[in-house]
């Protein structure tokens, strides 16, 4: 895909991320789409009772912003139900989990800094 400044979700290939179930992502902003070096934006669609299993990203911060549906975010012993317009922050290296709980699919923007690129070596799972 040629680099550009404007990205339409329909023009970006979908993929199923590792360590997730019932999830389809589209990497909207990143090195391969617009040449971004310090941030990545992913559009995720998650089916009910599915999502990210517990994991952490060493050296990488993550923000989730809910567009549609309801989800349960868990981090560091805290749990919060999120709806449209709500967001959560996962600090670098902190174990977290994200699960869709609404009947309709959850649509969420996920922002990583620095870019994640779904590199398996950048994920830590519980022991």
Helices and strands as residue ranges (DSSP letters): G 9-11, E 14-15, E 20-29, E 40-55, E 61-68, E 71-75, E 78-82, E 87-90, E 96-100, E 106-113, G 120-122
